[in-house]
Amino acid sequence: MVLDEREERVAKFFRKMKRTKCLPAHVAIIMDGNGRWAKIHNLSRSQGHRKGAERVREITEEAARLKIKVLTLYAFSTENWRRPQKEVDLLMRLLKFFLSREIKNLKKNNVRFECIGRIEELPPPVVKVIYQAKQETRKNTGLVLNLALNYGGRTEIIDAVNKIIKAKQSGQLTPSDIDEFGFSRYLYTIDLPDPDLLIRTSGEQRISNFLLWQISYSELLFCKKLWPEFSAKDFRNCILTYQKRKRRFGGI
């Protein structure tokens, strides 16, 4: 059987790996640099965001091909509401268009769509398409594409604490029920493993309020490329870099 060009690249990637079991189960990405990419290319910020949206499909397909279990993408933070209203409206339209267009591809590629954040605070048309994508892909068993929308790490922890208080008041919990594992059950990511690898594009070296609880022992990788130019090859190189690291989790 003759492999197409992309399949051959993936085959070469696996041949490079010493052990396929070293693949990260969960990769999280802070997709940074759309505006700067647009400025460099004398384009509008909206064109930068559209180009960035195209990369989401490429990296999602590559993650599925590599048998990554979960890919979490930081798509819209709680702080992003501070941007000019025109840009926020554009991002919401792009999100609605992207999800509506991609549902068919997600189903075809056995990708399950999930979402974390204060989803109900998003515009109703966006909330509607989010739940449609979740419903139509709920039986898929491959990659979980998890978008962080209206998400903030501190907000997530506050929401978890409030859920715990309500559970305690209703008699569902006792203080001894809350340890690290018990607390994590009240986070947005209750059904997902913690990220093994966190990638941030654009060269910035900060976490930006993303998955603060979950990345306690994640490997961090800061890539200089801006998100619209971050390719499938760059993603594979990040995985290879991850595999060269030794994870001790506080041990020797």
C-alpha positions as CSV (number, residue, x, y, z in Angstrom):
1,M,0.0,0.0,0.0
2,V,1.4,3.4,-1.0
3,L,1.2,6.0,1.8
4,D,0.3,9.6,0.9
5,E,2.9,12.3,1.7
6,R,1.4,13.2,5.1
7,E,1.0,9.6,6.2
8,E,4.6,9.0,5.3
9,R,5.7,11.9,7.4
10,V,3.8,10.5,10.3
11,A,5.3,7.1,9.7
12,K,8.8,8.6,9.8
13,F,7.8,10.4,13.0
14,F,6.9,7.1,14.7
15,R,10.1,5.5,13.5
16,K,12.0,8.4,15.2
17,M,10.4,7.6,18.5
18,K,12.1,5.1,20.8
19,R,8.7,4.1,22.4
20,T,5.3,5.0,21.2
21,K,4.1,4.7,24.8
22,C,6.0,8.0,25.5
23,L,3.4,9.9,23.7
24,P,1.6,12.5,25.9
25,A,-2.0,11.5,26.5
26,H,-3.1,15.2,26.8
27,V,-1.6,18.2,25.0
28,A,-2.7,21.7,25.9
29,I,-1.9,24.7,23.6
30,I,-2.0,28.4,24.2
31,M,-2.6,29.6,20.7
32,D,-0.8,33.0,20.8
33,G,0.3,35.4,18.0
34,N,-2.6,35.9,15.6
35,G,-2.5,39.7,15.9
36,R,1.3,39.9,15.6
37,W,1.3,37.6,12.6
38,A,-1.2,39.8,10.9
39,K,0.8,42.9,11.6
40,I,4.0,41.4,10.2
41,H,2.1,40.5,7.0
42,N,0.4,43.9,6.8
43,L,-3.0,42.3,7.3
44,S,-5.9,43.1,9.6
45,R,-6.2,41.4,13.0
46,S,-9.4,39.8,11.7
47,Q,-7.4,38.1,8.9
48,G,-4.9,37.0,11.6
49,H,-7.7,35.3,13.6
50,R,-9.0,33.6,10.4
51,K,-5.6,32.3,9.6
52,G,-5.3,31.0,13.2
53,A,-8.6,29.2,12.9
54,E,-7.3,27.3,9.9
55,R,-4.4,26.1,12.0
56,V,-6.8,24.6,14.5
57,R,-8.0,22.1,11.9
58,E,-4.5,21.1,10.9
59,I,-3.2,20.6,14.4
60,T,-6.4,18.7,15.4
61,E,-6.0,16.3,12.5
62,E,-2.3,15.8,13.3
63,A,-3.1,15.1,17.0
64,A,-5.7,12.5,15.9
65,R,-3.3,10.9,13.5
66,L,-0.7,10.6,16.3
67,K,-3.2,9.0,18.6
68,I,-3.1,11.8,21.2
69,K,-6.1,11.2,23.5
70,V,-6.9,14.9,24.4
71,L,-6.1,18.2,22.8
72,T,-7.1,21.3,24.8
73,L,-6.9,24.6,22.9
74,Y,-7.1,28.0,24.7
75,A,-9.5,29.7,22.4
76,F,-11.1,32.6,24.4
77,S,-10.2,33.6,27.9
78,T,-12.3,35.4,30.5
79,E,-9.9,38.3,30.0
80,N,-10.5,38.5,26.3
81,W,-13.8,40.3,26.9
82,R,-11.6,43.4,27.5
83,R,-10.7,43.6,23.8
84,P,-12.4,46.0,21.5
85,Q,-16.1,45.0,21.0
86,K,-15.5,44.7,17.2
87,E,-12.8,42.1,17.7
88,V,-14.8,40.2,20.3
89,D,-17.8,40.1,17.9
90,L,-15.5,38.8,15.2
91,L,-14.1,36.1,17.4
92,M,-17.6,34.9,18.3
93,R,-18.6,34.8,14.6
94,L,-15.5,32.9,13.8
95,L,-16.1,30.4,16.5
96,K,-19.7,29.8,15.4
97,F,-18.6,29.4,11.8
98,F,-15.7,27.1,12.6
99,L,-17.8,24.8,14.8
100,S,-20.7,24.7,12.3
101,R,-18.3,23.9,9.5
102,E,-16.2,21.3,11.3
103,I,-18.9,19.1,12.9
104,K,-19.0,16.9,9.8
105,N,-15.1,16.6,9.8
106,L,-15.1,15.8,13.5
107,K,-17.6,13.0,13.0
108,K,-15.7,11.7,10.0
109,N,-12.4,11.6,12.0
110,N,-13.9,10.1,15.1
111,V,-13.1,13.2,17.2
112,R,-15.3,14.0,20.2
113,F,-15.8,17.7,20.9
114,E,-15.8,19.1,24.5
115,C,-15.7,22.5,26.0
116,I,-14.6,24.0,29.3
117,G,-15.3,27.4,30.8
118,R,-18.3,29.5,31.6
119,I,-20.1,28.5,28.4
120,E,-23.5,29.8,29.2
121,E,-22.1,33.4,29.3
122,L,-21.2,33.2,25.6
123,P,-23.7,34.6,22.9
124,P,-26.7,32.3,22.5
125,P,-25.9,31.4,18.9
126,V,-22.5,30.3,19.9
127,V,-23.8,28.3,22.9
128,K,-26.3,26.6,20.5
129,V,-23.6,25.4,18.1
130,I,-21.3,24.3,21.0
131,Y,-24.0,22.0,22.3
132,Q,-24.8,20.8,18.8
133,A,-21.2,19.8,18.2
134,K,-21.0,18.0,21.6
135,Q,-24.3,16.2,20.9
136,E,-23.4,15.0,17.4
137,T,-19.9,13.8,18.4
138,R,-20.6,12.4,21.8
139,K,-20.3,8.7,20.6
140,N,-16.9,9.3,19.0
141,T,-14.1,7.3,20.6
142,G,-10.9,9.0,19.2
143,L,-9.3,12.3,20.0
144,V,-11.1,14.6,22.4
145,L,-10.9,18.1,21.1
146,N,-11.4,20.3,24.1
147,L,-11.9,24.1,23.6
148,A,-11.4,26.4,26.5
149,L,-13.9,29.2,25.9
150,N,-14.7,32.0,28.3
151,Y,-12.1,30.2,30.4
152,G,-9.9,31.4,33.3
153,G,-7.9,29.2,35.6
154,R,-8.7,31.3,38.7
155,T,-12.4,31.4,37.7
156,E,-12.4,27.6,37.4
157,I,-11.0,27.2,40.9
158,I,-13.5,29.7,42.3
159,D,-16.4,27.8,40.6
160,A,-15.1,24.5,42.0
161,V,-15.0,26.0,45.6
162,N,-18.6,27.3,45.2
163,K,-19.7,23.8,44.0
164,I,-18.0,22.2,47.0
165,I,-19.7,24.7,49.4
166,K,-23.1,23.9,47.9
167,A,-22.4,20.1,48.1
168,K,-21.4,20.5,51.8
169,Q,-24.4,22.6,52.6
170,S,-26.7,19.9,51.1
171,G,-25.0,17.2,53.1
172,Q,-23.4,15.5,50.1
173,L,-19.9,16.1,51.4
174,T,-17.8,16.1,54.6
175,P,-14.5,17.9,55.0
176,S,-12.6,14.6,54.8
177,D,-14.0,14.0,51.3
178,I,-11.9,16.9,49.9
179,D,-8.3,16.0,49.1
180,E,-6.5,16.7,45.8
181,F,-8.5,14.0,44.0
182,G,-11.8,15.1,45.6
183,F,-11.2,18.7,44.6
184,S,-10.3,17.9,41.0
185,R,-13.8,16.3,40.7
186,Y,-15.3,19.8,40.8
187,L,-13.1,21.3,38.1
188,Y,-14.3,21.7,34.5
189,T,-11.9,18.9,33.5
190,I,-13.5,16.3,35.7
191,D,-13.5,13.6,32.9
192,L,-10.1,14.5,31.4
193,P,-6.5,13.6,32.4
194,D,-4.2,16.5,33.4
195,P,-2.0,17.7,30.5
196,D,1.3,16.0,30.0
197,L,2.5,18.8,27.8
198,L,1.7,22.5,27.6
199,I,2.7,24.4,24.4
200,R,2.6,28.1,24.0
201,T,3.3,29.7,20.6
202,S,4.7,33.2,19.8
203,G,7.7,33.0,22.1
204,E,5.9,34.4,25.2
205,Q,6.8,32.5,28.4
206,R,3.8,32.8,30.7
207,I,0.8,30.7,31.5
208,S,-1.9,33.4,31.2
209,N,-4.3,31.9,33.7
210,F,-4.6,28.6,31.8
211,L,-5.3,25.3,33.6
212,L,-3.6,26.5,36.8
213,W,-4.5,23.5,38.8
214,Q,-4.0,20.9,36.1
215,I,-0.5,21.8,34.9
216,S,1.2,21.3,38.2
217,Y,3.5,18.7,36.7
218,S,3.0,19.3,33.0
219,E,6.1,19.8,30.8
220,L,6.1,23.3,29.4
221,L,7.3,24.2,25.9
222,F,7.5,27.7,24.5
223,C,7.7,27.9,20.7
224,K,8.8,31.1,19.0
225,K,6.6,30.6,16.0
226,L,3.3,32.6,15.9
227,W,0.2,30.4,16.0
228,P,-0.8,31.0,12.3
229,E,2.5,29.6,11.2
230,F,2.6,26.7,13.7
231,S,2.5,23.6,11.5
232,A,1.9,19.9,11.9
233,K,5.7,19.4,11.6
234,D,6.2,21.9,14.5
235,F,3.6,20.0,16.5
236,R,5.5,16.7,15.9
237,N,8.8,18.4,16.9
238,C,7.2,19.5,20.2
239,I,6.2,15.9,20.9
240,L,9.7,14.7,20.1
241,T,11.1,17.3,22.5
242,Y,8.6,16.2,25.2
243,Q,9.9,12.6,24.8
244,K,13.4,13.6,25.6
245,R,12.5,15.0,29.0
246,K,12.5,12.9,32.2
247,R,9.3,13.3,34.3
248,R,9.9,12.6,38.0
249,F,6.8,14.1,39.6
250,G,8.9,15.2,42.6
251,G,10.8,11.9,42.9
252,I,14.4,11.0,42.0
